[in-house]
Amino acid sequence: MNYYLQLLSKHRGALMGFAILWIMPHHIPEHTGILLLDFIQSIGYGGVDIFLFLSGFGLYFSMSKETSLKHYYKRRFARILPEFWLFVICLFLLRRNFNAAGLYEMVWQASTLGFWFWGDGKPYLFWYISCILVFYAIFPFYFKLFKKYGIKVPLIAIGFGLLLMISYALLCECVYDNEEVGGLTILAYARIPIFFIGAIFGHWAKDGCSIVLRRSHKIIALVATIASFVALYLCEQFFLEYMRPCSLYYYPFIIITPVLCIVLALCFEKLGRAAKVFTFIGGLSLELYMCHTYVYILLGHLYVHFCKPISWMIVFIISGILAYCFHLVNKKVLQRLF
């Protein structure tokens, strides 16, 4: 196995920890006032691209070992859905909205269908779970086609994702002149390419593809990644109102994500035991994803009473405690039941 691909596999958990720590500040409406930190915070949605890249990478390994399709679906869906359903029920009880409308909303949230059919008509903060469950569902069929037809299958899937993104941009800007057309589904469409790119990397790693990266290849990859970061910065400064509402804002991370993951994996290899902190956080990534957004909403008034660093710290600590509690319940109770 290529050394870089080996590091991706070895430090996958730590990379997930980095990704969720990048996503969490992105959802905070307040900024630090420091230009570089604010830019890093504003593009924190790139953590989602890291998650889906690693998901495609890991699913290829998983399917290569699976002997039963039933076992595959049981493992994948039982890992997410019971805990997700518990969280949705807890929110339903906390809101105390026990009328028919509240129950209807809870069912649509729990089924994840609300994301695909509500659009922006209703608040739906769990779009990632809706997205990843679809990828889980279709991956065995993709894997079978890939084994039969080879690399052209993921290339077609990536091309389809790019086509959806371009179509979305044209629909919003040219046809309807409305940035809200299609709702939040663009968040899922924009991640189709990076998911299947991750699956290609998983194929290279699992099937023993000996990839030799010359110095020129490394330079080209780094230059392309830096150029993508510069493009994002220019978008932030000059074209934000045009780029963010449509899918074009997500294109640079198709290039950034694989290189960034490899660079981070190299850093984690140098950190040694210190990387275990990120691995531990990566193990809580699902719970942190579910908890932190609602903690921000509930404790938004903290920014009025405390300085920004203290407010951030309080929100992070409370999110971490709740996430760990859900993780323990999932590990000790839900996983044994399901």
N, C-alpha and C positions, 0 to 999 in steps of 0.2 A: 504494500500500500504506500502511496506517496506520503511523504512526511507531513505535508500540510493537511492532507485529508485525514491522516491519523490523528493530528492534533484537534481537528474539528470534532471527530468522534470522541476523543478523550475528554475534551473540555466542553462538551455540549451543555451540560448542566450549568456550568459557570457562565457560558454565553447567554443562557436563558435568564440567569440572575442579573447580568448586565442589562439585558433588554428590558426587563420589568422595571429596573431602577431608572432607566431612561424614559420609559413611558409615564411613570408616575408624576414626575415634575411637569411633563408636557400638559397634563390635564389641569394643572393649577392655573387659575386665571391671572394671578399676580406674577410680575417679573422682578428680577433682581436690580435692574438698572445698569448692569454690566453688559456691554454689547456682546461679548463672546458667549457668556453664560446664557444670555437671553436667546441668542441664535441656537445654541445647543438645545435649550429647552423647547424652542418653537418647532424644531424638526424631530422631536422625541417620538413622533409617530413611526419613525424608522425602526423603533424597537419591535413593532408588529411585523415588519418585514423580516427581522432577524428570527422571530418566532416561527414564521411560516417557512422560511428557508430551512431552519433546523427541523421543522416538522416533515417537510418533504425528504430531507436527508435521512431522518430517523425511520420514516415509514418504509423507505426502500429496504433498509436493514430488516425491519419487522416482517415485511411480506416475504422476504427471501427465506425466512425461517419458519413461517406459518405453514401448517399442514391442513388447517381447517379454516374455512371462511367464517364459520360460526364463531369459532374461538377468537378470530381477529376482531370481529364486530363486538363481541362480548367484552373483550379487553379494552378496546378503544372507547366505547360508549359508556361502559361502567366506570371508567376513570373520571369522566367529566359529568355525566348527566345526574347521578344521584346527588352529588354535592351541589351542583348548579340548582337542582330542584329544591333542595333544602334552603339554599340562599334566597331563592325567589319566594318561597313560603315565608321565611323570616321577614323579608321586606313587606310582604302582604300583611302580616300580622302587625308589624311596626307602624304601618300607615293607617291601620284600623279602618280601611275602606272596604267594609264588608257587604256593600251592596252589589247588585248584579254587574254594574260597570267595573267595579274593582275586581270581582272574580273573573270576569271576562278578560280583563287586562292581564291578570296573573297567568291564566291559561295560555294566552298568546305569547307571553314572555317565556313561560316554561317550555312551550313547544318549539321555541325559536322561530316559529313562522312569522311572528310579529315583525321581525326585522325585514323579511323579504316582501311583506304585503302592506305594512304600515307606512313605509317610507319615512317622511318627516312629520306625518300626521300625529304620531305618538312618540314620546321619548323612549328610546331603546338603546341602553348603554351596553348591552351584552352582544354587540354585533360580531365580535371576534368568535364567540362560541358558536354562533349560527354559521359563520364562515368555515371554521375548522371542522365542524361536524359534516358539512357537505364534502369537504376534501377527504375526510375519513371514509365517507360513504362511497365515493367514486374511485378511490385509489386502487382497490383490488382489480377493478376492470381496466384501469389505466395500466397497472402492472402486467396484467395478462397480455394486453396489446403491445406493451413495450417489449416483452420477451419474444413476441412473435415478429414484430416489425422493426424493432430497434429504435435508434435515436430519432427517427422522423416523428415518432409519436409525441415525445415531449416538445419537440420543436413546433408541431402543429398546435399543441396545447398552449404554448407560450405565445404563438402568433395569434391564437384566438383571444387570449387575454389582452394583448396589445390592441387588437381590433375593437374589443369592447371599450377599452379606455379611449381610443380615438373617437369612436362612435358617440360615447358619452360627451366628450368635449364638444363635438360638432352639434349634438342635440341641444346642449345647454346654451352655447354661445351663438350658434348660427340659426337654428330653427326656432327655438322658443325664447331665446334671449332671456333665459331664466336659470340662474345658477342652482336652483333647488330641484330641477327636474331629475327624477330618479331617486331622490332622497339620499340616504346614507349608503345605498348599495354600492356606490362607487368605491367605498372603503374595501369591499370584498373583491370587486372586479379588478381593482388596481393591484391586488396581491396574487392574482393567478400566475403571472409570469414568474415571480420569485419563488413561489411554492414549487413549480415544476423545474426551475433551475436547481433548487435544493435537491429534488429527486435525481437529477442528472449527477450532481456531486455525490449523492448516495450510491448511485450505480458505479461511478468511478472508484469509490472507496471500497464497496463491498465486493465487486467483481475483480479486484486486484489489478485494475488498470494502472500500469506504470507510466505516470505522467512526469516527464522531465521538463521543468520550467527553467528556461534559460534566463540569463540576466536581462535580456531585452524584453522578455515576456513580463518579468516582474516590474520593470520600469514602466512599460505600457499600462499595466494594471493599476499601478500606483498613480500615474499621471491621469488616467481616466477617472479614478476615484476622487482625486483632488479637484479635477475639473468639474465633477458632479457636485461636490460640496460648494465650489465657487458659484455654479449655476443656481444652486438652492439659495445661497446668500443673495445673489443678485435678484432672484425672485422675491425674497423677503423685502429687499430695499426698494425695488422699483416696479415690480409687476405682480405684487401680492394679490391685488383685487381681481386680476385676470387669471392667475395661475391656480390659486388655492381652490376656488369653487369647482374647477373641473379636474379631470384626471391627470393633466400634464404635471401637476405638482408632485406626483408620485414616481414619475419616470426615473429620476436620478438614482433612487434606491435600488433599482434593478441592477445597476452597476456597482453601487456602493456596498451593498449588503454582503456579497461573497468575499470581497477583499477585506472589508471591515471585520468580518468574522474570523478570517485567517489571521489578521494582524492581532486581534484580541486574543485568539488562541495562543499565538506566540508569546504574548504578554503573560497570559495565565501560566504557561509553561515555565516562564522565568520566575513567576511569583511563588511557585511551589505550594507550600501548605496554605499560604495566604489566599490562594485561589479557592480554597474550600468554603470561604465565607460567601463568595458569589455562587458556588454550587449549592450551598444550603438555601440561599435566597431563591435560586432557580427552582428548587424543589417546592417552594411556596408560590410560584409565579401565578398559577391559576387562582389561588385564593387571594393573592394581592390584587390581581386584576379585578376580581369581583368586589372586593371590599373597598379599595382606596377611593374610587370615584364617589361612592355614597358618603364616605367619611369627609371628603372635600366639600360636598354639598351641605352636609349637616353642620360642619364646623367652619363654614365660610366666614362667619362673623369674627373669627380669631384675628383676621388681618386688620380689623379695626382696633383691637385691644393690644396686640403684640406686634413686635417688629417682624418682618418677613421671615428671617431665618428661624426664629423661635416658632412661628406659626407653621412653617414647613416641617420642623422637627416634631411638633406635637401631632400633626396629621400623619406623618410617616410612622411614628411610634404606635399610635392607636390603630392604624391600618395593619401594621405588622402583628400586633397582639391579636386582633380579630382574625387575621389570615391564619395565624398559627393555631388558633382555637378551631377554626373550620378544618384545617389540615388534620388535626388530631382526631376530630369527630369522623372525618372521612376515612382515615387510616384505621382507627380502632373499631368503628361501627359500620359505616356504609360499605366499605370494601369487603368486609366479612359477610355482609348480608347479600351483596350483589355479585 
